[in-house]
Amino acid sequence: MNAAPRAHGEAVLTARLRVTPEDFRVDEIDAFDASGQGEHLLLTIEKRGMNTAFAAKKLATWAGISEMGVSYAGLKDRHAVTRQRFTVHLPKKVAPELALLEADDFHVIDSAWHARKLPRGALSGNRFVLTLREIVGERARIEARLQAIAQRGVPNAFGEQRFGRAGDNVAQALAMFGGRRVKREQRTMLLSAARSALFNRALDARITDDSWDRALDGEVWMLDGSRSVFGPEPFDDTLAQRLAAFDIHPTGPLWGAGDLRTTDAVRALELHALDDEESRALRAGLEGAGMKQERRALRLRPQDLQWEWLGDDVLRLGFALPPGSYATTVLAELGDFGKIDG
């Protein structure tokens, strides 16, 4: 989180993050209401110090079904207090007592029957409440940086979580591309890590030349709040107004087989940024694995960004982000954070 170039300039603070799980709270923003009938029990769970996969196993054991019968929209970190939804497939519509699930670190907030399982990405976003402790930095500079983030947004990088606990997912992906056999679920994770690493490298190049949130010749655009893309096309006043209004965003490559859609300056920049030996190996591996060229927005604007000083060196932040984006990308534009063990 501290190694990539910063779009807003040098760090304005150092702080500790996740001193306790309560310092990092994440609540899913639901994308739909339960249908009220069907064979999937839709549960809203609040958990403390527990990742999504562990919670899914707990639900499968409780229901007496395979883990394949438990679904969720997105992954949540262990070092946090998180609220998210799961579906549990119960064709006979007979569920054990919900009270059997209750524990100090696991609470059922709501339950309802639903017609289908919860697919990945089926949420409107996530709401974060983060507490930063032992802050060193000038309050005026910190608040000015927060104002700049609210107005301009931040680079939409993939967070460090994508690259594994030890940060070695890219190395493992290269080994897989070299012939090492892995399990299917690990293969999916490593392909994602490889794509994410290449995207971040292209984004870093756009941050370095200060074009991550402005138009270059040959730009491909993404509509805000969707995965729809268009372009390249000549940049005109209409596109300039839409860019300023955060209706559209420049994009970067999610690598795969096929030709880059970008042209001119953007294409040259992307190819140059991904022309080192490791990037070429990752590109070839993704193409050989059958991944297809896609795009991802380069820019992200936190919604409803708020902050409150709880003490001279304690700051609480609140904001919402769309699915697939990371709170750590917002924090990275503020400063450097000490690693919290455990």
C-alpha positions as CSV (number, residue, x, y, z in Angstrom):
1,M,0.0,0.0,0.0
2,N,2.9,2.3,0.6
3,A,5.0,1.5,-2.5
4,A,3.0,2.8,-5.4
5,P,3.2,6.5,-6.6
6,R,0.7,8.8,-5.0
7,A,-1.6,10.9,-7.2
8,H,-2.0,13.7,-4.6
9,G,1.6,14.1,-3.6
10,E,3.7,13.1,-0.6
11,A,2.3,11.5,2.5
12,V,0.6,13.8,5.0
13,L,0.5,11.4,7.9
14,T,1.7,8.2,9.4
15,A,-0.7,6.1,11.5
16,R,-1.6,2.7,12.8
17,L,-4.5,0.8,11.2
18,R,-6.5,-2.1,12.5
19,V,-5.2,-1.9,16.0
20,T,-8.5,-3.7,16.8
21,P,-11.0,-5.3,14.4
22,E,-13.5,-2.5,15.3
23,D,-11.1,0.0,13.7
24,F,-11.9,-1.4,10.3
25,R,-15.7,-1.8,9.8
26,V,-17.2,-2.8,6.5
27,D,-20.9,-3.1,5.7
28,E,-22.2,-4.4,2.4
29,I,-24.7,-2.2,0.6
30,D,-27.4,-4.5,-0.6
31,A,-28.3,-4.6,-4.3
32,F,-31.7,-6.2,-3.9
33,D,-34.4,-7.3,-1.4
34,A,-35.1,-11.0,-0.6
35,S,-37.9,-12.5,-2.8
36,G,-39.5,-14.0,0.3
37,Q,-39.8,-17.5,-1.2
38,G,-37.5,-20.1,-2.7
39,E,-35.0,-22.7,-1.4
40,H,-32.1,-20.4,-0.5
41,L,-32.0,-18.9,3.0
42,L,-30.6,-15.4,2.7
43,L,-28.7,-14.4,5.9
44,T,-27.2,-11.1,6.9
45,I,-24.2,-11.9,9.2
46,E,-22.1,-9.6,11.3
47,K,-18.7,-11.1,12.2
48,R,-15.6,-10.0,14.0
49,G,-12.1,-11.2,13.2
50,M,-13.4,-13.8,10.7
51,N,-12.9,-13.9,6.9
52,T,-15.7,-14.7,4.5
53,A,-14.4,-18.2,3.6
54,F,-14.3,-19.3,7.3
55,A,-17.9,-17.9,7.8
56,A,-19.1,-19.8,4.8
57,K,-17.6,-23.1,6.2
58,K,-19.4,-22.3,9.5
59,L,-22.7,-21.9,7.8
60,A,-22.2,-25.1,5.7
61,T,-21.5,-27.1,8.9
62,W,-24.5,-25.6,10.6
63,A,-26.8,-26.5,7.7
64,G,-25.3,-29.9,7.2
65,I,-24.5,-29.2,3.5
66,S,-21.5,-28.9,1.2
67,E,-19.6,-25.6,1.2
68,M,-20.7,-25.4,-2.5
69,G,-24.2,-24.7,-1.1
70,V,-23.1,-21.5,0.6
71,S,-22.7,-18.4,-1.6
72,Y,-21.7,-14.8,-1.0
73,A,-21.3,-11.6,-3.0
74,G,-17.8,-10.6,-2.0
75,L,-14.8,-11.4,0.2
76,K,-14.2,-9.5,3.4
77,D,-11.0,-9.3,5.5
78,R,-10.5,-11.1,8.7
79,H,-9.0,-8.2,10.7
80,A,-12.3,-6.3,10.7
81,V,-15.9,-6.1,11.8
82,T,-17.9,-6.9,8.7
83,R,-21.5,-7.2,7.8
84,Q,-22.4,-9.2,4.7
85,R,-25.0,-11.5,3.2
86,F,-24.8,-15.3,2.4
87,T,-27.3,-17.7,0.9
88,V,-27.5,-21.2,2.2
89,H,-29.1,-23.8,-0.2
90,L,-31.8,-25.7,1.6
91,P,-34.1,-27.4,-1.0
92,K,-36.3,-28.9,1.7
93,K,-36.7,-25.4,3.3
94,V,-35.8,-26.8,6.7
95,A,-33.2,-24.8,8.5
96,P,-31.6,-25.6,11.9
97,E,-32.2,-23.1,14.7
98,L,-30.5,-19.7,13.9
99,A,-29.7,-19.4,17.6
100,L,-27.1,-22.2,17.1
101,L,-25.0,-19.8,15.0
102,E,-24.8,-17.1,17.6
103,A,-21.4,-16.5,19.1
104,D,-19.4,-13.5,20.4
105,D,-17.8,-13.1,16.9
106,F,-20.8,-14.2,14.8
107,H,-24.3,-12.7,14.8
108,V,-27.3,-13.3,12.5
109,I,-28.8,-9.8,11.8
110,D,-31.6,-10.9,9.3
111,S,-32.9,-14.0,7.5
112,A,-35.3,-14.5,4.7
113,W,-36.1,-17.0,1.9
114,H,-34.8,-16.1,-1.6
115,A,-35.3,-17.6,-5.1
116,R,-31.7,-18.0,-6.1
117,K,-28.2,-18.2,-4.7
118,L,-26.2,-15.0,-4.1
119,P,-23.8,-14.5,-7.1
120,R,-20.4,-12.9,-6.8
121,G,-20.6,-9.1,-7.2
122,A,-24.3,-8.9,-6.3
123,L,-24.0,-5.9,-4.1
124,S,-24.2,-2.1,-4.7
125,G,-20.9,-1.4,-2.8
126,N,-19.4,-1.3,0.7
127,R,-19.6,1.2,3.4
128,F,-16.4,1.7,5.4
129,V,-15.8,3.2,8.9
130,L,-12.1,3.3,9.6
131,T,-10.3,4.5,12.7
132,L,-6.7,5.6,12.3
133,R,-4.6,5.8,15.5
134,E,-1.3,7.3,16.7
135,I,-1.4,9.8,13.8
136,V,1.7,11.9,13.2
137,G,0.9,14.8,10.8
138,E,-0.5,18.3,10.7
139,R,-4.2,18.4,11.0
140,A,-4.6,21.2,8.4
141,R,-2.6,19.2,5.8
142,I,-4.5,16.0,6.5
143,E,-7.9,17.7,6.1
144,A,-6.8,19.5,2.9
145,R,-5.8,16.1,1.5
146,L,-9.2,14.6,2.5
147,Q,-10.9,17.5,0.7
148,A,-8.8,16.9,-2.4
149,I,-9.7,13.2,-2.3
150,A,-13.4,14.0,-2.0
151,Q,-13.2,16.4,-5.0
152,R,-10.8,14.5,-7.4
153,G,-11.0,10.9,-6.3
154,V,-8.1,8.4,-6.1
155,P,-6.5,5.9,-8.5
156,N,-8.6,2.8,-8.7
157,A,-5.7,0.4,-7.9
158,F,-6.2,-3.2,-6.8
159,G,-5.4,-3.5,-3.1
160,E,-2.7,-5.5,-1.4
161,Q,-5.2,-8.2,-0.5
162,R,-5.2,-9.3,-4.2
163,F,-1.6,-10.4,-3.9
164,G,-1.8,-12.8,-1.0
165,R,-0.9,-12.7,2.7
166,A,2.8,-12.9,1.9
167,G,2.5,-10.9,-1.3
168,D,3.6,-13.8,-3.4
169,N,0.6,-14.5,-5.6
170,V,2.3,-13.0,-8.6
171,A,5.3,-15.3,-8.1
172,Q,3.0,-18.2,-7.8
173,A,1.1,-17.2,-10.9
174,L,4.4,-17.2,-12.8
175,A,5.2,-20.6,-11.5
176,M,1.7,-21.8,-12.6
177,F,2.3,-20.4,-16.1
178,G,5.6,-22.2,-16.1
179,G,3.9,-25.6,-15.5
180,R,3.3,-25.9,-11.8
181,R,-0.1,-27.6,-11.2
182,V,-2.5,-25.9,-8.8
183,K,-6.1,-26.5,-7.7
184,R,-8.9,-24.9,-9.6
185,E,-9.8,-22.4,-6.9
186,Q,-6.1,-21.4,-6.6
187,R,-5.8,-21.1,-10.3
188,T,-8.7,-18.5,-10.4
189,M,-7.0,-16.5,-7.6
190,L,-3.6,-16.5,-9.3
191,L,-5.1,-15.4,-12.6
192,S,-6.8,-12.5,-10.9
193,A,-3.5,-11.6,-9.1
194,A,-1.6,-11.6,-12.4
195,R,-4.2,-9.4,-14.1
196,S,-4.3,-7.1,-11.1
197,A,-0.5,-6.7,-11.1
198,L,-0.5,-5.7,-14.7
199,F,-3.4,-3.2,-14.3
200,N,-1.6,-1.6,-11.3
201,R,1.6,-1.2,-13.3
202,A,-0.3,0.5,-16.1
203,L,-2.1,2.7,-13.6
204,D,1.2,3.6,-11.9
205,A,2.5,4.9,-15.3
206,R,-0.7,7.1,-15.6
207,I,-0.2,8.4,-12.1
208,T,3.5,9.2,-12.8
209,D,2.5,11.4,-15.8
210,D,-0.6,12.7,-14.0
211,S,-3.0,11.4,-16.6
212,W,-4.9,8.9,-14.4
213,D,-8.0,11.1,-14.3
214,R,-7.7,13.0,-17.6
215,A,-7.9,12.2,-21.3
216,L,-5.0,11.1,-23.5
217,D,-5.3,10.4,-27.3
218,G,-6.7,6.9,-27.9
219,E,-8.6,6.7,-24.6
220,V,-11.2,4.0,-23.9
221,W,-13.9,5.2,-21.5
222,M,-16.0,3.4,-18.9
223,L,-19.4,4.6,-17.8
224,D,-19.6,5.3,-14.0
225,G,-21.4,2.5,-12.1
226,S,-21.1,0.0,-14.9
227,R,-18.7,-2.1,-16.9
228,S,-19.8,-0.5,-20.2
229,V,-17.0,0.9,-22.3
230,F,-16.8,3.0,-25.4
231,G,-14.1,4.7,-27.6
232,P,-11.6,5.6,-28.6
233,E,-13.2,8.7,-30.1
234,P,-12.1,12.3,-30.5
235,F,-12.1,14.1,-27.1
236,D,-14.6,17.0,-27.3
237,D,-16.4,19.4,-24.9
238,T,-19.2,16.8,-24.3
239,L,-16.7,14.2,-23.1
240,A,-14.8,16.8,-21.1
241,Q,-18.0,17.7,-19.2
242,R,-18.8,14.1,-18.6
243,L,-15.3,13.4,-17.3
244,A,-15.5,16.4,-15.0
245,A,-18.9,15.2,-13.7
246,F,-17.5,11.7,-12.9
247,D,-20.0,10.3,-15.4
248,I,-17.1,8.6,-17.3
249,H,-13.6,7.5,-16.4
250,P,-10.4,6.6,-18.3
251,T,-9.6,2.9,-18.2
252,G,-6.6,0.6,-18.0
253,P,-6.1,-3.0,-19.2
254,L,-7.2,-6.2,-17.6
255,W,-4.9,-8.3,-19.7
256,G,-5.9,-11.3,-21.8
257,A,-6.0,-12.6,-25.4
258,G,-6.9,-10.1,-28.1
259,D,-5.7,-6.7,-29.2
260,L,-5.7,-3.7,-26.9
261,R,-8.7,-1.5,-27.6
262,T,-6.7,1.7,-26.9
263,T,-4.8,3.5,-29.6
264,D,-2.3,6.3,-30.0
265,A,-0.8,7.7,-26.7
266,V,-2.7,5.4,-24.4
267,R,-1.7,2.3,-26.3
268,A,1.9,3.3,-26.4
269,L,1.9,4.1,-22.6
270,E,0.3,0.8,-21.7
271,L,2.6,-1.3,-23.8
272,H,5.7,0.5,-22.5
273,A,4.5,0.1,-18.9
274,L,4.1,-3.7,-19.4
275,D,7.2,-4.4,-21.4
276,D,9.6,-5.6,-18.7
277,E,10.5,-9.3,-18.5
278,E,8.0,-10.2,-15.7
279,S,5.1,-8.3,-17.3
280,R,5.7,-10.0,-20.6
281,A,5.6,-13.4,-18.8
282,L,2.4,-12.5,-17.1
283,R,0.8,-11.3,-20.3
284,A,1.7,-14.5,-22.1
285,G,0.5,-16.6,-19.3
286,L,-2.9,-14.8,-19.1
287,E,-3.3,-15.1,-22.9
288,G,-2.5,-18.8,-22.8
289,A,-5.0,-19.3,-20.0
290,G,-7.8,-18.0,-22.2
291,M,-8.4,-14.7,-20.4
292,K,-9.8,-12.0,-22.7
293,Q,-8.9,-8.3,-22.9
294,E,-11.1,-6.2,-20.6
295,R,-10.9,-2.8,-19.1
296,R,-11.2,-1.3,-15.6
297,A,-11.7,2.4,-14.6
298,L,-8.5,4.2,-13.6
299,R,-10.3,6.5,-11.2
300,L,-12.4,6.1,-8.1
301,R,-14.3,8.7,-6.0
302,P,-15.3,7.8,-2.5
303,Q,-18.9,8.5,-1.9
304,D,-20.1,10.6,1.1
305,L,-16.5,11.0,2.5
306,Q,-16.7,12.2,6.1
307,W,-14.2,12.4,8.9
308,E,-14.1,13.1,12.6
309,W,-11.2,13.7,15.0
310,L,-11.8,11.5,18.1
311,G,-8.6,12.9,19.7
312,D,-5.4,14.7,18.9
313,D,-4.0,11.6,17.1
314,V,-7.1,9.6,16.4
315,L,-9.2,10.1,13.2
316,R,-12.3,8.3,12.1
317,L,-13.1,8.1,8.3
318,G,-16.4,7.1,6.7
319,F,-17.1,6.5,3.0
320,A,-18.7,4.2,0.5
321,L,-17.0,2.5,-2.5
322,P,-18.4,0.5,-5.4
323,P,-17.9,-3.3,-5.7
324,G,-14.4,-4.3,-6.7
325,S,-12.6,-1.3,-5.2
326,Y,-10.4,-1.1,-2.1
327,A,-10.4,1.1,1.0
328,T,-6.6,0.8,1.1
329,T,-6.4,2.8,-2.1
330,V,-8.0,5.7,-0.4
331,L,-5.8,5.4,2.6
332,A,-2.7,5.2,0.5
333,E,-3.3,8.7,-0.7
334,L,-3.2,9.9,2.9
335,G,0.1,8.4,4.1
336,D,1.9,5.4,5.5
337,F,0.5,2.9,7.9
338,G,2.3,0.6,10.2
339,K,1.7,-3.1,9.8
340,I,-0.5,-4.5,12.5
341,D,0.5,-8.1,13.4
342,G,-2.1,-10.8,13.7
